[in-house]
Amino acid sequence: MDAHHRLVAEWARLEREGRALPIPAGAAKARPEPRAGAPVALLFSPHPDDEAIVGALALRLLREVGWRVVDIAVTLGSNPARRDARWAELEACCAQLGFELQCAAPGGLERVNLDARQGDPAQWARATRAIADVLAQRAPAAIFFPHAGDVNTTHVGTHHLVVDALASLGPQFSTHTLETEFWATLHTPNLLVEVTPTDLADLMAALSCHVGEVTRNPYHAGLPAWMIDNVRRGGELVLGQGAPRPDITFATLYRWQRWARGAFNPVASAGRTVSSRDDVSLLFAAAHER
């Protein structure tokens, strides 16, 4: 067997072993005590599990510079019979990561999709107000939510719901926005964030707390491979076609902008890479609109 065959065989073995990893016992880690006045980051998660899939930068903000991170559960899934269990799984996941947790509405919001936005304006207005209330109360320095082309109907709906809520708050409200990807890739990401092996392992373990989902489909085992491919794509999409590949193994991609004066505003003229050696807080402190 030559080197290429051995490498592929080893990848296959690791993936099989990943699917068989034990589910964490669910013991909560000690949540870091945020400093007084610490900035807040909100993760608007369409479903329980998105917080662990796209939350690498939020985790770095919490661990490295002491931000408060709050996962906002937009929905608890489409199956009413599973919602109590999914909430319990979500609590275990957030406890593993040190994220705070809040539900957008008791039991989660319903019908977060474009059909409701277009066909049931009263229901959509109530959902928009729920998200706007969270934004106004939390006054986040940064928010994470799916990009508009993320294919899954609830992911796409969550994008528009968050944007409509931002618009409803008027021109005085401002925050950094980080659009995330999972079901479909971002066409124009501008931020590549390195994920350390330790953080990735913790995200993967936390993701496996969603027992009902990973039992059906052990997608947590594929998280490292996805983050490796993010580096391949990110090197070209963020740094420019033909740019050298960053000396990074795992990464997450985002579209980073600033919401101000009732609209999205660019924060930089070119893409950025944030390595594990960089101070992630300076990313936001140095941002400027043009």
Sequence and secondary structure as in RCSB ss.txt:
>XXXX:A:sequence
MDAHHRLVAEWARLEREGRALPIPAGAAKARPEPRAGAPVALLFSPHPDDEAIVGALALRLLREVGWRVVDIAVT
LGSNPARRDARWAELEACCAQLGFELQCAAPGGLERVNLDARQGDPAQWARATRAIADVLAQRAPAAIFFPHAGD
VNTTHVGTHHLVVDALASLGPQFSTHTLETEFWATLHTPNLLVEVTPTDLADLMAALSCHVGEVTRNPYHAGLPA
WMIDNVRRGGELVLGQGAPRPDITFATLYRWQRWARGAFNPVASAGRTVSSRDDVSLLFAAAHER
>XXXX:A:secstr
  HHHHHHHHHHHHHHHHHT               TT  EEEEEESSTTHHHHH HHHHHHHHHH  EEEEEES 
  S GGGHHHHHHHHHHHHHHHT EEEESSTT  S  SHHHHHH HHHHHHHHHHHHHHHHHH  SEEEEE TT 
 SHHHHHHHHHHHHHHHHT TT  EEEEEE SSS  SS  EEEE  HHHHHHHHHHHTT HHHHHH  GGGGHHH
HHHHHHHHHHHHTT TT    S S EEEEEEEEEETTEEE   SS EEE TTS HHHHHHT    
